[in-house]
Amino acid sequence: MPHDFAAWIPNEKLLTTDELIEVLEVAVSQGIDEIRLTGGEPLLRPDIVEIVARINSIKNPPKLSMTSNGLALAKLAQPLADAGLRRINISLDTLDRERFKKLTFRDRISDVFAGIDAARVAGLTPLKINTVLLRGINDDEASALLTWALKENLNLRFIEQMPLDAGGVWSRKDLITADEIYAQLSKSYQLSPVEDRGSSPAEEFYIDGGPATVGIIGSVTRPFCGACDRVRLTSDGQIRSCLFSMNETDLRSILRDHDATTEQKHERLVQAFQLTVKSKLPGHGINDPSFIQPIRPMSAIGG
């Protein structure tokens, strides 16, 4: 997140909860069968438990998961599970308190560990941990993180850093690649590939023969765009075919067209979803010299 994110304090540009649910009802009616709530940080929404409950009340409710930094999870894990949340991914890049403070500007790693424990008790399993390795900061922790994850019965996934940082300082030369992550882990563990990846962004590997696995998401160096079946809805009502898309389709204006009937709005929402899916490209273009980083950072898209 940028240091100053005042622009994301609630305002008239953001979808209301009713508008969000209306969009999701249309999406589910057209075949969307899984919804993930991300951010920014979804647990900052004061009505997050209500949102989960209302999504779970949609006709033919989708599988519902969430990605969170875990800071508020200790008090919310059970209410979220009771409301219908099935799984949660928790972002954690280090086990070291001082490094955590450097990365997050907060001395709250103990709250993340408490959130993990609460999620486990609430039955939000399998619990997944998302980790990004940064050169010169935490790039020596790959094996230690996996050892900890195995001990805690957590599913660890390493993610290549993507050019979606708020400061726009991403540099390919500083990227810890999927190959490097694999090499680091292989010094301590024997890894063998899990077959049938499907549309999952993660390449999974059995650890020392299994059954435990570790995932590596090579978003930059091992793109999986051809199998991607996801679209993204931003908090201000824009739908995107890809994290790296330079184009968005405005659903907010459809929802707020007071001259249109509900049926007309829903028909236009369906058309917008269909056009967005059809516009998905076979690749994100990061490895092309002409690649331009999207204006929106990850925190404004939904990671």
N, C-alpha and C positions, 0 to 999 in steps of 0.2 A: 504494500500500500504506500501511496505517497504520504509524506509527513502531514500535509494539509489536505484532508479529504472533505472539506466543508461542502463542496459541490454535491456530495451524496447525502447530505442531510435531507430528510423528506421534503419534497416540494411537489408542485403541481405537474412536473414532467414525469414523475414516477407513477407506475401503475398502482392503482388502489388494490387492496386485497380482492375486492369483488371483481375488478377487471382482470386480475391475474387468474382467478378461478375460472372466469368466463373463457379466457384463452385456452386454459388447460382442458376444460370440458370439450371444446371444439377439437383440440389436438388429440385427445384420447378417442373421441368419436371417429377420428380418421385413421386410427391404428397405432398411435403412440402408446406403447405398453410399459414404458419405464420413465420415470421422472427423477432427476437428481437436482436437489437444491444446493446451490453453491453461492459464491460471493466474489469479492469481498468476504464478509463473514455472515452467514445466514442467521447465526444465533444472536446477532445484534438486533434482528427484527423483534420488536416487543410482542408481536402477534404470531411468532413462528410456530407455536404449538397449535394455534387455531388454523394456520395455513395447512399444516400437516393433516389435521383432522378433516378439514374441508376437502383436501385433495383425496383423502382416503374415502370420502363420501361420494365421490364422483361415480356415476354409473360405470360398471366394469372398471373399478379402480386400478390404476397402474401400480407396478412395483415402485416403491418410494424409498429413495436413499438420499444421503446428504454428504457433502464435504465440508469439514469444519476445522478451525484451528484448535478446537477443544477447550478453549479457555473458560467457557461458560457451561461446559457439558456436565460437570459434576451435579449441578442442580437441575438440569434439563433433560438428561438422558432418559429417565423413567417416564416423565410426562410425554416426551416425544414418542417413545415406544408405545405408550398407552394410546396415543393419538393415531398410530398407524405407521410410524417410521420403521423400516425393516433393517436397514444397514447404514453404517456410517464409515466414511474415510476420514482419518485425522491427519492433518499435515504436521509433520515433525521432522526437522532437518538435522537435529543434533541431540545428543544425550548430555551434553556439557552445559552447565548453567550459564557460564560466562559467554559461551558462543551463542546460546539462545538469546541472551540479552543483546548481543551485537546484531543478531539477525532480525530480531523482532522489536527492539527498543523497549522490551518489557522483561522484568525479572519474575516471570510467571511459569517457568517450566514445571513446577510442582502442580500447578493447576491443570496442565495438560495431562500429567500422569494420573491425577485424580479423575479427570474426565474419562480417560481410557478405562479406569477401573469401574466407573459408574456405567459406562456403555456396556461393558461386559456383564455386569450384574443385571442390567435392563434387557439383556438378550439381543442387543444390536450386533449380531454376529453373522458371518465372519467379520471380525474387525480388521480393517486395512489401514496401514500407515503409509502416507505419501511422503517421500523424501526427495529433495533436490540437492545434489552435491555441487558446491561452489568452490572453484579453484582457489586455494590459499586460505579457505575459511573452514570447511568441514570435509574436504576431499579425502581425508585420512580416516574417516569414520565408517566406511562402507561395511567392513567385516564386523566391527563392534556393534553397529546398528542391527545387522542380521542376527548376530549372536543374542542380542537383547530381545529381538522380535521372536526368535524361536523359543526362548525361555518363557516369554509372556504369552505364547500361543497367538501371535499376531501375524497377519499377512503383510509383509513389507513389499513395497513397490518403489523402485527408484525411477525418477522422471528426469529426463534431460531438461536443462533449463531452456525455456523457449524465449524468443524475442518479443516478450509481452510485458517486460518490466515497466514499472511506473516511471522510472527515471530515463528510460530509453538508452541505457548504457550497455545493453547486451552486446557481447563480442564473441564471435565464433572461436577465436583463439583461446578464450577462457572456458569454453564449454567442456564439461566432463562428459565424454561420450558414452554411449551404451557399451562400446567395446572396452573402454577403460573400466567401467563399472564391473563388467563381466570378469575382466582380468583381475581386478582387485579381489572380488569375491572368490574367484577360483584359487587364490592362494591359501584360503582357509577351508573351502568347501568344494566338493565335487558337484558340478551342475550338469544336469541333463535336460534337454528341452521337453516340454509338455506339448503333445500334439493337439491338433484341432483348436487353434486359437480363435477361430470365428471372427467376430467383429470387435473383440476386445482390443483395447489399445496396448495392453501389456503382453510382452513375451514372457511366458511363465517357464520357470525351470525347477525341476525337482532338486531338492537339496540332499546330497548323500543318498540318493536312491528313493527319497520320498518317505512318507506322503507329503511332508511339508514342502512348500514351494516359495520362491521369491520371484517377483516380477520386475522387468526392466522395460520402461516405456521410452523408446528411442524416437521421440517426437520429431527430432531434427535430422538425425543421421539414418534412421530406419523408419521412414514415414509409412503409415498404414492407411493412407487416405482412401485407397481403393475399396477398403472394406468398411469404412466409417459409415455408421447409420444414425448419426446424431445431428440435431440442430440445436441452436442455443437461443434462448429468450432472455434479453437483458431486462433489468429492473425498470427501465424507462420504455419498455414496450417495443423493442426492435428485435426482429428475428434474423439470425445469422446462420449461414450454411456451414461456417467453419470459424474456428478461433481466429484465423488469419485473414478472413474475408475483408475486403475493402468496401463491400456493399452490405447494406442492411435493408430490410423491408419493415416499414412502419406499421405496426398493428395498433398503436395507441390512437392514431388518427381515425382508424376504422371504428374502434370502440367508442370514440367520442363524437361520432357523426350523428348529431341529434336529429337529422332529417331522414335517417335510415331506420327501418324496422329492425327488430332483433333478428329476424330471418335473413334479411339482407346483409346485416353485419356478419352473421355467421357464415354466409355463403362467401363473402369477401375474405374472411379469415381462412376458410378452407382453401381458397384460391391462392392466398399468400403463402400458406404452408406448402402447397403443391409446387408453386414456382420456386420456392427456396430449395426444396429437395431436388428438383430438376436442375437447379443451377450449381449443385455441388460439383466441384472440380476434382480431377483425378489426383491432384497433388497440391501441396500448400505453397510450393515455390521458394521455400527458405533457402534451398541450395542453389537457386538461380541468382546470378550476379545482379539482376534487375529487381530482386525482392525488396519490397518496401514494407517496413514494420507498420502494422495497423496503428491508427491514432489512439484507439482505446487500449489501455493496459488490461492485464488479466483481471484486475479487481473490478473493472467496469464492464466486463464481458460475462464473467461467470466461468471459473476454471473447472 
